[in-house]
Amino acid sequence: MNRLISLILVGVALAACDKPEAPRKAFVDVAGLDNTIKPGDDFFRYVNGKWYDTATIDPDQSGVGSYMFLNIPQKKLLQRILDSISSGSNAPGSIEQIVGDFYASGMDTVQIAKRGYEPLQPALKRIDAITDATGVLTFASSESTVGNASIFAFYVFPDNENSGMNIGHVYQTGIGMPDRDYYFKSDAATVAVQEAYQKYIAKLFELTGSDAATASKYATLVYGIEKQLATSHKTNVEMRDINANYNKMKIAQLEKMHPNLRWPQLLENLSAKTETIDVAQPKYFEKLNALIKSIPVNDWKIYLKAFTLKNYADVLSKPFVDASFEFSKVLTGQAKQKTRKQVMTAGVDNWLGQALGQIYVKKHFNEAAKNRVLDLVNNLQKAFEVRINNLDWMSDSTKIQAKEKLHAITKKIGYPDKWRSYDKVQIDRSKYFENIISLNKNEWAFQLQKLDKPVDKSEWIVPPSTVTAYYNPYFNEIVFPAGILQFPYFDFEADDAINYGGIGMVIGHELTHAFDDQGAQFDKEGNVKNWWTKEDLEKFQAKTKRVVDLYSGFTVLDSVHINGALTLGENTADNGGVAIAYDAFKLTAQGKDTVKIDGFTPDQRFFLSIARIWRVKTRDAFLRTYVTNDPHSPAMWRVNGPLMSLDPFYKSFNVQAGDKHYLPDDERIKIW
């Protein structure tokens, strides 16, 4: 009944009722539109410019607005839940007790301050006791089981060639800056990061008893080891090559290739009983095999101490937290630390996401929204199928494979059908550090029990309260957690133009990921397997090359451009997502109508909604780091980029040749 009422209000009452019972929500910020800017010159600023120029970023944040920053008000909501739970009386072993007591333990800053770095002293003493390279490897591998993965990182995930089976994967690690290129670039911004990072390492050693000169010497040594490891790391762009980052090998083979790494012992320390693993980046392990022998043991010990201190700095006393923040400021531009409540809310969401998620959805998730969103997903699938049928560059045989994959996609909306158990987690309200170790051990056990076992495709990767969405190629699934099912992405009372331009664009984006340059390499079962004809694949790759070239020309900051190769998958998904969402919208009653709301046609409202969901403003330092490391384009280009290639947008806003973002028809990106 509620849904029927909302549809009536949206569909007819706006024009027909002189005295509505309640004020209608305004889903388009008409007063905020900047009419001094032509839509064809910069649609992002036409819709968001007034907001952008007046919006202020809180000192404890690196940005404000939608997308990832919509998690800010979401975290405040979760914080209120946690404040209530932690102050109440909860049954032992209940999710409320586990969540509430963990939150309370992290809020007890008096106790945390008293302990200083005492919780880390046992680990530091174990490092002091190391006498040889074997000891270095034993410590590094054993510590991975409690969340302190320094030079050895192991995880369990589906096998590329058999997506129904989980296997062990090892991958490059060992560096403390966001990416290997930070160790080799010489521009002023990167040099500032390098200097701040070494200063941070030195400060950690000072906080644990070293004098300033010794601490500085140690920092230089640690940085040097990391730089050597970084030479073997693949770049962010190289990491996107799925086949090159899959190298399944027998342990016996690895033992011969890397005798200094002692693979059987490493895996035994991890309690990982297996005969075969995927060595994602072999050059890293070749380099590590050499460095374990060539770098003196005492230098390795200093490196392991630095890594351990960095790994736990944010959960120790305030001087360590402050040191960590001073470095992060340089990366993000964030001027002020988050409050303790903000930190702990994020911590609970990170370590106990599905426990907190159960409480969140009971209190705040509209179950009716789940069916409404499912309707949108189904409509977008129909629209996508039509687009595939109409492709002029793909053969009929490949189209059949594409449509089979499209309809095999699993849809997960809201929250898991089966919640994760935290029964084995031991939480002590007075021991924050030990709680984190317990949670990390539990996570390790959770991962390890999946090793060489069939994949559970009902598993969720992110907590349901998170404002995000994703496509998982190994599961061939699209996932929309409860957290994203809110305005500006979705509102139960909004007209279809708003919802199709919002969550519809996101749905289309995730569906397109199944067919971007990476997703297109997976079959409908989630295996890395070619299902294309040679000719179709060549045509597809030529089209994606045009995406790379177009986005590489977009300027972000002064001379900084988008990395078109790094962002190829996301840009392809944005372009496909907008087009598919528009076609799906045209299947609705409003999509076939021309009745204006707030002075705008349904088509115009659809595009206004797209620009609204990417209303984001960030600090320049954050944006510089983001462009270097994130596979998504900045928000402005997630609006302007795809709309530059969509014919209906040109018609809706009368975009003409001569407008700054006008593209001739033969230059517009049209893949899916």
N, C-alpha and C positions, 0 to 999 in steps of 0.2 A: 504493500500500500504506500509506504514512504517513497519507494522508487517511482511509482505512478504519479504521485503528487509532484515530485521534483521534476519529472519529465513534463508535466503539464505546465508548471511554472516557467520552465525554460522555453517550452515550445510556443505557448500562446499568450500567457498572462502578461508578458512584457508589453505587448501591443494592445491587448484588449481590456485589461483591468485598470480602471481609474484609481481604485483604492485597494491595492494589494494588502493582504493581511500582515505581511512582514516585508521590510526593505529587501530588495533584491541585491544579491552580492554583485559587485562590479568586478568582473574578471579581466577587464581591459583597463589599464591606467590611462584613460583618455587625456586627463589633464597633464600627465607626465610625458606625452608624446612631444618630440621636438620638431615642430613644423618648419623650422628654419633649415632642416636637413631633408634632402630629397631621399625617399626610400631607395631609389636606385643608386644613390651615392654611398650610403652606409646605413643599411637597415638596422643594424645593431644599435647604432646611436640614435636613429630616428625613434626607435621604441624606448631605448634605455638611457639616452644621453643626459637628460635632465637628472635622472636618478644618479647616474654615474658621476656627474660633476658635483653633486651635493652629498653623496654617500660618504660616510666616514668609517674607517676601519678601526675597530677597537684596538687599543695598544697590545692586548694579549692575543690578537689574531693576525693572520697574514693576508686575510681577505674577507669579503663580505658579499652576501647575495645568495643566489641559488646554487645548484649543483653541489659540490663538496661542502660548501659553506652553509647549505641548508641543514647540515648536521649540527650547526651551532644551536639553533632553537630546539632541535631534536634532543641534543645532549642536555639542555636545561630541563626538558620534560623528564628524561631518564634520571637526572639528578634529583628531581622532586620525588620520584619513586624510591630512589635509594635512600634519601634522607628519611623517608617514612619507614621503610623496611628496617633500616639499621637501628632505629630508635625503638623498635617494637620488640615483642617477645615472640620468637619463632621456634617452631618444633625442630629439635635436633635432627640434622640430616636432610631437612627440607631445602628446597631451592632458595626459599626466603632466608633461611639461616646461613647458607653458604654465601649467597650474594651479600646479605646484610653484614655479616661478620667480616668478610673480605674488605668491603667498603670501609667499615669502621676501623679495621687494622691500618689501612692506608691513611685514614684521617687522623690517626693518633700521631701527630707530628712531634709531640713531646717525647714519646718513647723512641721514635725513629731518630730524633736528634741525639738522645742519650747514647744510642748504640753506635753512632758515627759510621765507620766502615768495619766495625767488629764482625758483622755477618759475613764479610768477604774474607776475613783472615784465614779461615781454614783452607779456602781455595788458594790464597796467596802462599800459604805454607806448603801446600802440595807442589806449587810451582818451584819454590825454593829447594825442595827435595829432589827435583829432577837432576839427573846426572848424565844423561845421554840422549841421543836422538829418539830412541825408543820411548823414553819417558815423555818427550815432547809430544809425540804422536798419541801416547796413551792418555795424557791429560786432555789433549785437544778433542779426541774422539769421545772419551768418557763425559766430558763437559757438554758435548752436544746433546746428551740425553736430558740435561736440565736447562736447556735454552741458551747455552753459552758456546755457540758454534763459531770458532775462530777460523782455523785453516781447513776445516773439514765440515761440509754441510751435506746432510743426507735427508731425503724425504721420500715418502711413499705416494705414488700416484699411478694412474693407469699406464699400461704399456702402449706406446704409439702404434705398435703393429697388432696389438690384441687388447682393445679398449675394455674388454670384459674382465681383465686380470690386472691387479696391482703389482707393480714391481718397485724395487729400490732405485732411486736416482741420486747421483752425487753431482754437485755443480760448483762452479767457481765462487770463491769467497775470499776472505782474508784481508779486505781493504776496509777502511773506515769512512771514506768519503763516498758521496752518492754514486759515483761512476768512475771507471778507470781513466777517462779523459781528464779528470781533475788533476791527475798527477803529471800531466804532460803539456797542458795548455799554458801559455805565458801571457795571456791578456790580463789587464789590471784586475778585473772582477775575479778571475780564477786565482790569481796570485793572492788576493785578499783572503780567499777561502783557504788556500794552502797554509798561509801564515796563521790564520785563526785556528785551524785544525791542530797544527803543531803546538800552538800556545795552549790549547785545550789539553792535549796529552801531557804537556809539562805540568800544568796545574794539577792534574790528577795525581801525578807522582809527588808533587809538593804536599798535597793533602794527605798522602800516606807516609810522609816522613822524610822525603828527599829534600836536600837543599836546592836552591834555585838553579845553580850551575849544573848539578847532577841531573836534575829533572829535565833541563833543556837538552843536555847530552842524550838522555834516554829518548826524548821526543824525536830528536834527529835520527837516532838509530831505528826507532820503530817506523818512522816515516820512510826511511830507506828500504826497510824490509817490505813494507806495503807497496812501495813503488816497484820493487822487483817483481812482486806477485802480480801487480797491475799490468806489467808488460805482457803477461800471458792471457789476460782477460780479453774476451770479445767485447766489441763495442755494443752499445744499445741497438744499433741497426743490425749488426751481425747476429745478435741474440734472437732476432725475429725469423731467422732461417730455421724452420722446424726440423728439416732433415739433417742439417749440419749440427744441430744440437741434440741429436739422438744417436748414441753409439753404444749399443748393447754388447756387453762383453762378459765372458766367464771370469770368475775370480782368479782361477788358475792362470788365465792369460794375463790379467792385470798384475799378478804377482811377478811374472817374468818381465813385464814392461816397466814396472816401478818397484824394484826390489827394496829400495830404501823406505817405502811406505808401509810395507808389511800388511798388505790388504786383509789377510785372514784374521790377524790380530785386531786390526781396526774394526772390522765388522763384529768381532766377538765382543769388543768393548761396547759396541752399540747394541748388543743383544740381537743383532740382525742376522738371523740364520738364513742364508740364501746362497745360491751358486752363481747367480747372474744379476748384474745391475747395469743401468744405463749411466755411462760416464758422459754427461752432457757436454762438457767442454774439455776434451782430452789434453789440450795444450797446458791448461792450468795444472793438471796433475803431473804432467811431464816436468813442468817448472818446479812444482812443489817437491817432487822426487829429487831433483838436483839441489834445491835450496836446503832441504832437511840435512843434507850432508855437508854442504859448503858453508852454511852460516853457523858460527860457533853456538854451542848449546847455551852459553850464558846470554848471548844476544836473543836467542829464541825465548828464553825465560823472561827477559824484559818485555819482549813483544807480547807474550801471553799475559803478563801482568797488565799491560796497557789495554789489551783487548778486553780482559775481564773487568777492569775498572770502567771502561767505556760502556760495556754491555749492561752493567748494573748501576751506573751513575745516577740515573733518574729515580731509582728506588732506594737510594741511600739518604743520608742526612743532607740538609739544605746546602752546605758548601759544594757538594758533588752535583746537586741539581743545578745550582747556579753556574757551575763551570760548564755543564752540558748546554745550558741555555745560552751562554755567551757565544758558543760556537754556532748554535742553531740560528741565532739572530742574524749572522752573516749570510746564511743560506736563505732565510725566509723574510728578513726584514722586520720580523715581529719584535715590537719594542718592549713588551712587558710579559712576564711569565703568566701563565694561566693560574687561576686560583687552585687551591688544593682540591676543592670539590670538582672542578673541571677535570683535573688530572685523574682523579679517582673514578669519575664517571666513565671516562675514556678507558681506564684500566679495567674496570669491571666488564665493559662492553667487549674489550679485547680478549680477556682471559676467560670470561664466563658468559660469552655472548648469547648462547642458547638458553642459559638459565635466566638471565635478565630478559631475554626475548619472550619467554613464556609469560612472564609477568606483564611485559609491555603489551602484548597482543590481547591479553585478557582485559586490560584497562582501556586500550586506545584504538584497537583495530575494528573497523566497520566491516563485518562479514559480508554485508551486501555489496561492498565495494569489490570484493573478490570476483563475484559473478559479473559485475559490470566491466571490470578489466578483462576478464576472460572473453567477454563478447568482443571487446576491441581487438584482442589478440587473434581471435578467429577471423574477424573481418580483415585484419591485416594479412593473414595467411592467404585468404581468398584473393586479395588485391595483388599480393606478391606472385601468386600462381598465374594470374592474368598477365602480369608484366613479363614473367618468364616465357609464357606462350607467345608473346608479341616481340620478343627479342629478335632483331634482324641479324645478329652476329653469331648466334649459337645454333648448332645443328639440332635436329629433332632427337637424336639419340642421347645427346648430353642434356637436353631439356628434360627428358624422362628421368634421368638420374637426379637432376636438380630438384624436380618436383617431389620425387620420392624422399629425398633428404628433407625438404621443406615440411612435408606432412609427418615425418618421423620425429620432428622436434618435440621434446617434452616441455610442458609449460608448468612452471612452479610459481605460484602467486601467494604472497602474504607471509607464510611461515611453513616449516616442515610438517609433514604428516607424522613423522616420528622424531621426537625430541632426543637430543643427546643426553646421556646420563653423566652425572658428576659424582656418583656414589663413592668413588675411591679417592676423591679430593679431601684432604685434611686441612681445615681452616681453623686457625687459632686467632682469636680477636686481638691478641696482644703481640703477634709476631708477623708483621707484614712481609719481611724478606722471606721467611720460611714458607709463607703462604704462596709466594710467587714461585718458589722452587717446587712446591707441591703441585701447583697448577702446570708448570712446565713438564714435570715428570708425568703428569696425567696426560698431557698433550702428546708426549713422546710415546707413551703406552698406547694411546688411541691410534696414532699413526702406525706403530709397529704391528699391532694386531691385524692390520690390513695387508701386511707384506706377503706377497705371493698368494694372495687370496682373491676370490672373485670380487669385482667392484660392486659396491652398494650405490646404485644410481639414485637412491632417494636422499642421499647426503646433500646438505647445504654447505657451501663454502663460507658464506658470510652470515652474521647475525640478522634476524628479521627486522630489527629496529634501524638498520643502516639505510641511509638515503643513497641508494645505488641500484644498479641493475647489471646483469652480466649474461654473456653467452659462454657456455663451457663446451668446447668442441669435442672433448673426450666423452662427454655424456650426451652430446647433441641436445642441449637443453637451453632454454631461456629462463631466467630467474628474476622475479620482481618482488623484493622484500617489502614487507608492510611499510617500512620507513619511507619509501619513495611514493607511496600512494597517498599523497597529500599535495595541496596547492604549492607551487604553480604547475606541478606535473599532472595532478588529478584532483578533481573535486566532484563529489557525488551529485552536487547541485548544478554543476556547470553544463552549458550546452556542448554539443558534440564538437563544434569547432574548437573550443578551448581544450577539451580532453584529447582530441585527435592531434592537435598541434602540440600538446604537452606530452602526456604519457604515450600517446600514439606514435610520436616521433621517436621516443625512447624504445618502444616495442619494435618499430621498424628498424631502428639502429641495431638492436640485438639480433633480430632475424637476419639482417644483412651480414652480421659477423659470421654467420654460417657459410657465407659466400664471399668474404673478403679475401685478400691475398693469402692469408693463413688458413682461415676456416675452409676455404675451397679445397684445401689439401686433405680434408677429412671426409670420410664417407658417412652415410646415414647412421652407422653403428658407432662412430667415433674413432675409427681407425684411420691412421695416415695412409691413404690409398688413393691413387689417381683414378678418377671416374670421368675424366675429360678425354675427348679426342685431341690429337696433337694440334690440329688446326684451331679448334676452339680455345685451347689453352694459350696458344700464341696470340690470338685476338684478345683474350682476356688480359694477358700480361701487357699488351700494347696499350690497352685502355687504362690499366692501373699506372703505367708509366706517365700518362697524362695527368693523373691525380698528383703524383709526386712532383711533377714540374709546376703545376698550378700552385700548390700550397707552398712550395719552396720559394715562391716569389712574394709571399705575404710577409710584411715587416711587422715585428712585434715590439721591439724596443730599439731605438737608434739604429744600429747596424745589425741587430739580431733578427734573423729570419726563422720561420718555422722550418723544422727539419722534415721535409716532405717524405723522406724514406722511413724515418722513425714513426711518423704519424699516418702512414699509408692505410693501415687497417682501419683505424678510427675514422679517418676522412672518408674512406669508401663507405663505411657504415653510416656516417652522417648523411652523405649524399643519397644513398639508397633508402635510408630511414625516412627522410623527408618526403621523397617521392612516393614511397609505399604508403605512408601515413596519409598523404593527400588523396591518393586513389581510394584508400579505404574510407576516408571521410566522405568522398563523393558517393559512396554506397548508402549513406544515411539519408534520412529525410531532410535534415537541415543542409546536408551537402548538395542536395538537388534543388534547394530553395534559393531565393535571392533576398529574403526579408532581412533588413538591416537591424542590428542591435547596437546601441551606442553610436550610431552613425556609420557602422561598418558592415559590409556584406559578410556572409558566412566565410567565404574564401579569405577575405582580409583578416577576419578574426582568427582563422587557422594560422596564418603566417605571423600575426601579432603574438599569438600564444607561443610559437616557436622561439621568437626573439626573447620573450619573457622568461622562458625556462633557463636561458643562459645569461640572465642578468647577474653578472659577477664583476667585482672589482678587486684587484689584488695589489700588493706592494710590488714594486719593481724587482726587488731582490728575489722575492718568491717567484715571480714570473720568469726571471732569468734562469733560475734553477729548474722550474717547471718545463720550460722549453727544451732544456738540455736533457732531461730525464724522462719526461712523461710522454707516452704514445698518443695522447690526446692533444689536439690543437687548442690554443687559448679560446675562451668563451666567445669573443668577438667573431672569430673565424669559424666557429661551429654554427654561427648564424649566417654570416655573409658568404662563406665558402659554398655551402650547398645551395643557397638560394640563387647564387649567381648562375647556376646551371639548370634551374627549374623553370620551364616555360610558363606554367600557371602563375608563378610569382610575378613574372614580367607583365602578364595581362592584368593581374589583380591591382597592381600599383603603378601601372602605366610606365614601366621602365623603358627608356628609350636609348638609342645609340647616342653616345656623348655623356651619359651618366657614368660616374666613376667605376661602378661595379658591373657595367654592362659587358656581356660577352657575346660575340657573334654566335649564331646558332651552331656553327661547325666547331666552335671552341668549348662548348658546354659539355660538362662531364655527364655522360649517360652510360652507366654500366648495367645496373639492374632496374 
